[in-house]
Amino acid sequence: MQRLIKQTIETTLQSQSRRQFLKVIGGLGAGLTIALHTPLSFADTNNLNSSDNPAFEANAFVRINPDNTVSVFIKHIEMGQGTFTGLATLVAEELDASWSQIRSEAAATDGKRYNNLFWGPMQGTGGSTAIANSYQQMRMAGATAKAMLVSAAAQLWQVPETEISVNEGMVSAKNSNKQAQFGELAALAASLPMPDEDQIKLKKPAEFKLIGKQNLSRKDTGKTDGTAIFTQDIKLDGMLTAMVLHPPKFGSTITSIDDTQAKSSEGVIKIVQIPTGVAVIATDYWSAQNARDKLKVVWDHSKAFTKSSTQIIAEYKEIAAKPGLIAREEGNLTTALTQAKTVLEATYEFPYLAHAAMEPMNCVAVVNKNSCEIWNGEQFQTVDQMNIAKALNMSPEQIKINMLFAGGSFGRRANPHSDYLVETVEIARQMQGTPIKLVWSREDDMRAAYFRPAYAHKLTGALDENGNISVWQQHIVGQSIASGTVFESGMIKNGVDVTSVEGASNIPYAIDNIKIESTTVKQAIPIQWWRSVGSTHTAYAVETFIDELAVKAGKDPYQLRRQLLAKHPRLKGVLELAANKAHWGAKLPKNWGRGIAVHESFNSYVAQVVDVSVSDNGQFKVEKVVCAVDCGVAVNPDIIRAQMEGGIGFGLSPVLMSAITIKDGEVVESNFHNYQVLRINQMPEIEVHIMPSAEPPTGVGEPGVPPIAPAVANALANVTGKRYYQLPLKV
């Protein structure tokens, strides 16, 4: 997948010049309404665009308001990863605004205007691309607005533009006492033509005042004081609440429905059947849930999925022992294996995983005859527009989506099928004009959702007579995330889903004979990407097996990695930084172990060193994690550290306790009591070090996740002498 992203970046850079960019944002001038539509109950009633005191719509991303605040329109969802802060930083830097005057707002849904530049004409957030694809775009937007304010001041004061300076939101003329705030120049700036591209000069890194600086207050702080608006906060006149009874097994259908008791329950308005189950519409959540529990549905399981996790993994392991489709092949494995001194084999098992976002799925929709409006923690705008339009037999232009904050996602809200959104409009279409809020309970989200696929890996490694790794063979078996989605043509190459093999097919170690194979298995269990996608399992298999080979060869795992990464300086750099900061090689307390892992995902490089302790009864504890990250220019160091810490915590859950279990076609786990996730008191001490870099920024939302599991397993192996081929770990 990384090669596909790289190709897309190159195509974008070749086809889009700075002048073309200026034409695009310049064509979106004053009077354009691009702010988030919100209900009047909590909307800002100040009319900043009144004819008496107009705002200055500099471009699609920046609006200078008469009250001297600056609205920065963010095209990517804020779900805790810091986009409302990071993208605003880029604008504020080039605009030379005061950080206190910046206001981040959700941009409208418009795939042409607000597209993800790495994805083509599609708006959406994912693949750790928010900062990466917007870095130049948002800086240009801020610099363009600044140039127009400078022009306005020069015209107003009748001085050359070269004598105008901007600092901390104040425009000043040199050698005079003339000063103006942005808001005072807004009206005049709005009347000026767009500047020529030669006038737009971006700052050099040495000139940065905000980019790379610490302790910038976040622009999504409403989450801590209750003022942030999530879907659950939406209250519209006449709004009703809906809940859906889903089939207990994947693929079951309805034979009959007895809704007599449910209909007579207090607060129930209507009960309707939709393609995914039976929906109860009521005046409030509790009434809907109470009535749903009284539904008596007879399910037809004749075509339902009835396997269990143990059967699935057993089948995968059998397949993994046979040849698969080739994802990468170099050298001559047959010859190298016959000449090898030592051959090691290992089979790895990875369970299904839930996203378990703190905010379960919910959505508000109003469906009318020729339009539909959505309020949602919106991650996949263009895809969701397309799927909703298809369900309603409308055009995407008839679907308006309002992007709200989301209480986490980890990939769940970027569903290629728009599952819960389509479910909402299927209900709302049956009560046209009435706002419908669909709410999934935690149990719904755990059992009827989409999961990280289960996988099995078969690995074979060989050492030559000098103890060098001469063979690496890896066969990955699991479901295809891209199959049957709009991403199939781009993500499945020669039958291989790139999301299944990423992190393995691009293994960076200098090994002469490599063969990476893949087999896609079809199952009825719904699956999709999970935070860090393929690297969630490939990093574990690669980094624990390379460790095992190192120990078998009598070599230090860290030093062997250094040797094999000679041609990958950025990976080697974070590896060395983490090892040095963790004092690799220093003596540890009794019954402690230390492990290391390094991995590249989404063009960011992360290494982690983990210390674990093992008690006399065999229980272990992750004591400390030292993390090094190279993500190019560090736009917001505090957010980078937070994302590394969050990724480590998230990645520790499936190491220690999380797994979705299927029994006779049904999900066993239903809530946090039996799908356990890491609690704050279980978090280890974490130390994050950011590699200085002048490279363009890359993502940090996901790359902190992959290395933690193998680093923990390697640390355990270091103290117990055992190797671990199954997650969660069982010591």
Sequence and secondary structure as in RCSB ss.txt:
>XXXX:A:sequence
MQRLIKQTIETTLQSQSRRQFLKVIGGLGAGLTIALHTPLSFADTNNLNSSDNPAFEANAFVRINPDNTVSVFIK
HIEMGQGTFTGLATLVAEELDASWSQIRSEAAATDGKRYNNLFWGPMQGTGGSTAIANSYQQMRMAGATAKAMLV
SAAAQLWQVPETEISVNEGMVSAKNSNKQAQFGELAALAASLPMPDEDQIKLKKPAEFKLIGKQNLSRKDTGKTD
GTAIFTQDIKLDGMLTAMVLHPPKFGSTITSIDDTQAKSSEGVIKIVQIPTGVAVIATDYWSAQNARDKLKVVWD
HSKAFTKSSTQIIAEYKEIAAKPGLIAREEGNLTTALTQAKTVLEATYEFPYLAHAAMEPMNCVAVVNKNSCEIW
NGEQFQTVDQMNIAKALNMSPEQIKINMLFAGGSFGRRANPHSDYLVETVEIARQMQGTPIKLVWSREDDMRAAY
FRPAYAHKLTGALDENGNISVWQQHIVGQSIASGTVFESGMIKNGVDVTSVEGASNIPYAIDNIKIESTTVKQAI
PIQWWRSVGSTHTAYAVETFIDELAVKAGKDPYQLRRQLLAKHPRLKGVLELAANKAHWGAKLPKNWGRGIAVHE
SFNSYVAQVVDVSVSDNGQFKVEKVVCAVDCGVAVNPDIIRAQMEGGIGFGLSPVLMSAITIKDGEVVESNFHNY
QVLRINQMPEIEVHIMPSAEPPTGVGEPGVPPIAPAVANALANVTGKRYYQLPLKV
>XXXX:A:secstr
 HHHHHHHHHHHHHH  HHHHHHHHHTS TT   S    TTTS    TT TTS  EE SSSEEE TTS EEEEE 
S  SSS HHHHHHHHHHHHHT  GGGEEEEE    TTTS  TTTSS     TT HHHHHHHHHHHHHHHHHHHHH
HHHHHHHT  GGGEEEETTEEEETTS  EEEHHHHHHHHHTS    GGG     GGG SSTT S    TTTHHHH
T S  GGG   TT EEEEEE  SSTT EEEEEE HHHHTSTTEEEEEEETTEEEEEESSHHHHHHHHHT EEEEE
 TTS    HHHHHHHHHHHHTS  EEEEEES HHHHHHH SEEEEEEEEE BB    SS  EEEEEE SS EEEE
E  S HHHHHHHHHHHHT  GGGEEEEE   S  TTTT  TT HHHHHHHHHHGGGTTS EEEE  HHHHHHSS 
BB  EEEEEEEEE TTS EEEEEEEEEE  SSTTSTTHHHHEETTEEHHHHTTTTT  S  SEEEEEEEE   SS
 B   TTTTHHHHHHHHHHHHHHHHHHTT  HHHHHHHHTTT HHHHHHHHHHHHHTTTT    TTEEEEEEEEE
ETTEEEEEEEEEEE TTS EEEEEEEEEEE SS S HHHHHHHHHHHHHHHHHHHHT  B EETTEE   STTTS
    GGG  EEEEEE    S     SSTTSTTHHHHHHHHHHHHH     BSS   
